[in-house]
C-alpha cells in the first residue's frame, strides 16, 4: 500500500478545504473594512464602536474555528498514517500500547519507527516539535472548556513542553509568561492557525512521510530479522 500517496491526498484536501472555506470570511472582513456592499450604508448609531464590528468579529472567529478544524483533520491524518504504517505497510505493534502512548502517540511512533528504520532522526529535517504540537492543538480544539466562548487557548502543560508554541499569534507572544517569569495561568495565549501556519504544518507532515518512504528498505530488513527467530 502506498501510504505516502494517501497521506498527500488527505493533506491536499485539507489545503483545498481551508482555502475555499476561508474565502467567504475573508471577503466579509474586506467588505467591512473597505465599506463595500452590503456594508456601505451603516445605520445611524451613537455607539462609539465601528459599524459592523460584530459581523467583522464573527468572520474573524470563523477563520479561527476553520483553522483549528483543519489542524484537527491534519492530526487525524497523521494518526491514520502512523497506524497504516504499523498495520499494513511495515507490520509492527506495541507490546503495551497504553503504556507506549502515555506521552502521546507521536513520540511513541517516532521511537518505534526510529528502531525499525534504523535512524536517530538527526538526518531528518522535519520539525518533530511542530508535529507534536499539531496533535496538542487538535486535542485542545476538540475539548472545549467554556460555553461562553469559541476561543481555544493553550494550556499550561503545553507551554511547559513548548514555551514558544507554533500555533499562536505574534501579538500574544508577550502573554506567554508573567512578569516574574512564571506561567500566567490566568492569561493563556489563544491557539491561532493562520493559512501560513497551516501550510507549514502540512509541509512538515508530508516531509515526514517522504523521509519514512526513503527508508522503507530498512523496514524490510527489520521484518526479515523478526522472522529468523520464529523460523529457528
Buried (B, 14 or more C-beta within 10 A) or exposed (E): EEBBEBBBEBBEEBBEBBEEBBEEBBEBBEBBEEEEEEBEEEEEEEEEEEBBEEBBEBBEBBBBBBBBBBBBBBBBBBBBBBEBBBEEBBEBEBEEEEEBBEEBBBBBBBBBBEEBBEBEBEEBEBBBBBBBBBBBBBBBBEEEEEEEEEBBBBBEEBBEBBEEBBBBBEEBEEBBBEEEEEBBEEEBBBBBBBBEBBBBBBBBBBBBBBBBBEBBEBBEEBEEEEEEEEEE
